[in-house]
Amino acid sequence: MALHLVKLACERPDLLGRSLAQWACAELARHLVSAHMVASISAATVQRILAAHRLKPWRHHLWLSPKTPRDAEFYARVARLSDLYTCPLADHEAVLCVDEKTSLQPRARLQPPKPAQPNGRPNLVEHEYRRGGALQLFAAFDTRTGRVYGRTFERKRQLEFMAFLEALDRELPPEKTVVHLVMDNVSTPHGKQVRAWLAAHPRFQPEFTPVHCSWMNQVEQWFGILQRKRLRIADFPDKAVLAAKLQQFIAEWNERAQPFNWTTKSVAKIMAEAPDKAAA
């Protein structure tokens, strides 16, 4: 019976005529009984048997089957970004990781959130809220200082991205004559207008992450911090207040800004998982 259970747990429920996304212990127990493999069995017994085989069919992880094998170009891009993050920079150089955080909604609550209390009550957030549109945040993270540059816009076209680049051009010190812009492989940075803008501003040098490697863009780590510390409870009267609070968060971050610690050890771990040149 245990072998039947293990075999069952390693198969998709859909292929066995069950309309289930994945197995649970109770569902497996019911299926064994209905298939007359056993007279009766409890979900707890199923769980113990699966645990002995280190099987957890009720869990899932996302993975990507690449359309094409990861080749020498992938390896070269990973190596290039790793060098930009760890190698010493000249005084005239900077490395900025740029991306957008989209669809930030004010979500004004019908009743304001209530703070935590000493009796063990957590923060209370009203379930109902009013929709008030959405903002797009363009941000750049300086990999050496941790400083963040950010602007909010109503839309996320090439026009808004170029406006953000113009703001970067004004705010960055003029002595930074080489600015490496690490960006994801999405359509906006590759647009005709953006490419023309970059050509007219040669101090900005685009560096693109490999496809499906947005995790190598360090601003994504900062977006995670922003989400946890400022956006986990969304309760803003309107988009104007949301934009002001985002700028305040950026200003407060920059008062104590610190870079993320990409070391040669962490890079070596990444490169160990990247394809070898000879595999191309």
N, C-alpha and C positions, 0 to 999 in steps of 0.2 A: 504494500500500500504506500509506503514512504516513497518508493521509486516512482509510482504513478503520480503522487503529489508533486514531486520535484519536476517531473516531466511536464505536468500541467502548468506549474508556476512559470516555466520557461517558455510558454507559448502565449501568443496574443489571444485574449478572450474572444475577439471578433472572429478569429479563425475557427473557433469551436462553437459558433452559433450564439454567442452571448453578446449582448449590446452593452459592453463595459469598456472603459478606456484602459483600465488595468485591474489586476486582481487585488482583492482584500482577503484577509484570512477567513472571514465569514462566508464570502462568496466562494472561495475554494472549497470550504467544508460542504456547502450546499451542493456544489457541482459534483463532488466525489460521491455524495449520497444519491443524487439524482441519476448519476451514471452507473449506479449499482457497484461501485468499486469498494464500498464499505457500507456497513449497515448504519453506522452513526459515527460522528466525529465532531469534536468541538473546535471552535476557532482557536482556542488556546493551544490545543494539541497541534493544530496546523502551524501555528506560530513557532512552537518549540521545534518541530521537524525542520521548518525552513531555516530557523536560526542555526541549527546544527550544520546546515549546508550553506550558511552565509547568503541566503536568498532573501531579498526584500522586493517582491514584485509590486508592492503598493507605492514604491518610490520611482521617480524618473529624473533624468538629467537631460539637458539639451546637448546635442552634438551636431556637427556640421560635416556633411559629406561633400568635399570640394568638387566643383565641376571639372576642374583640371588639377593635376598633381601640383603640389607646392614645389616650385622650381628654383633655379638660381636667382631669379629676380626677387622672389619672396625672401630668400636668404639674404640677398644684398640689402633689401630695404630694412629688414630687422636689424642687421649689423649696422647700417647707417644710423638708424635712430638710436641704437644702443650707444654708439660712439658719441652722438650729439648730447646724450644725457649724462655721460660720464667723463668725457675727455675735457681737459682744461681749455677754456675759451680765451681768446685774445680780448683785450680791453674794449675793442670796437665791435665785439660780437655779442649776440643774445640769442637764446632759443625760447620761442614762445609756442606753447601748445594751444591751438585754437579749435573751438567747436561751438555748437549751438545747443541750448537746452530749450526744447520747444513746448508749446501748449501749456504754459504756466497760467493757471486759472485763479482768479481772486477767491472764488467760492465763499462769499459772504454768508456766514451762518445766521439762521433766524434768531438764535440766542447766542451771546458771546460765550466763548469757552470759559470754564470755571477752573481755577488753579487747584493743584493738589492740596490736600489737607492732612494735618498730623494724625488723624484717625485712620490712616491707611487708604484714604480715597485718592485715586489717581486724578490726573487732569481729565476733565469731562468736556467732550466736544459734541455740540449739537449735530445730530445726524442730517437734518435738513439744511440745505443751503440754496442761495440764489446764484444762478449763472451770470457771469458778467464778462464774457469774452475770454480772450487769452493773449498772453505776451510771449515773445520769443527772446531769449537771452543769448547774445553772442558774447563769448568770454575768451580771454587769452591768459594763460598761466605761464609766468616766467619760471623756467625750470631751475634757475640758479638762485633766485631771491625768494620765490614763492609769491611774488606780487601778482595780483589779478587785475586785469583790465576788463570792464564789462559795459555793455550797452543793451538796452531793451528796445524792441521794435514791435510794431503791430504785425508785421509779416516777415517772411524769411527768404526773400528773393535775392538775386544778385545785387539789386539796388541797395538793400539793407546791409548786405555783407560788405559791400564797398564803402558804405557810410561808416561801418565799424572799422574797416581798415584805415579810412581817413582819420578817424579818431585816434587810432593807434599811432599813425604817422605823426600826429600833433603831440601826443603825450610822451612818446619815447624820446629819450635824450638824443640830440642830434649827433653826439659822438658815437652812437651805436650805428655804424654804417653798414653792418651786415646783420640782418635779423632773419634767423631761420624760422619759418612758420611751419610747424608740424600740423598737418590737417588730415582729416579722414578722406577716404575715396568716395565722396558723395558728389552729387551733380553741381552744387553751388560753386565750390572752389574751381571746378573745371569749366565753368561757363565762359563764353566768349568775352563778355564784358569784364569779368574778374581777371581773366588772363591778360586782357589789354591793360587793365589797371596795374597789375603786377609788373608788366613789361615797362610801364611808364614810371615805376617806383623800384628801381633795381636793388635798393638796399634790402627789400623783402624777398627772400629766397624760399619758395615753397618746397616742403618735404612731405611726401604723402605716406601714410601708414599702408601696409599691405591690406588687401581686401579682407574683411572680417577680422581685423586686428585693431579695432578701436580702443581696446584695452591698453594699447601702447601709447595712446594719446593721454598725457598726464592730466589734462584738464578734466578728463572723465573722473579721475579720483577726486578732484575738487568739487565737481558736480555732485558726487556722492555725499560729501560733507555738507554742501548747501542743502541737499534734499533732507538729510537727517536733522540739521540744526535749525533750518529756517522754514522749510516747506512741508515738513511732516504734518503739521497742523496748518492747513490752509484756511485762513479767515481774514480776508482783506476786503474793505468796503467796495473797492473798485480797482481798475487796472492802474490808475495813477498812484494809489497808495502802495500797491504791490510793487510797482517800479521803484518807488522811493525806498521801500524796505529792502529791496534787492541791492540798491546802491549803498544803503547804510550797512548791510551785511558785508559787502565788498570792502567798504572803507574800514570797518572794524577788523576784518581779516587782515588787511594790509598794514594795520598798526602793529601786528605781531606776526606778519607773514613769515613762513618758513617753507623751504622746498621739500619735496619728497625725496627720500634717500634711495636713489637708484645707484647701487654699488656695482663694482666689477663682479662680485659674487652673484648678485641677482641677475646680472646680464649673462653670466656664464650659464646660469640655470636656463634662461630663455634660449640661448643659443644651442644648448644641449638638446632642446626639444624641437629646434628648427631643423630643416632638412640639410644634410651634408651637401657640399658643392658637387660632390661626385654623383649624387643621386639625381642631379638635373638631367 
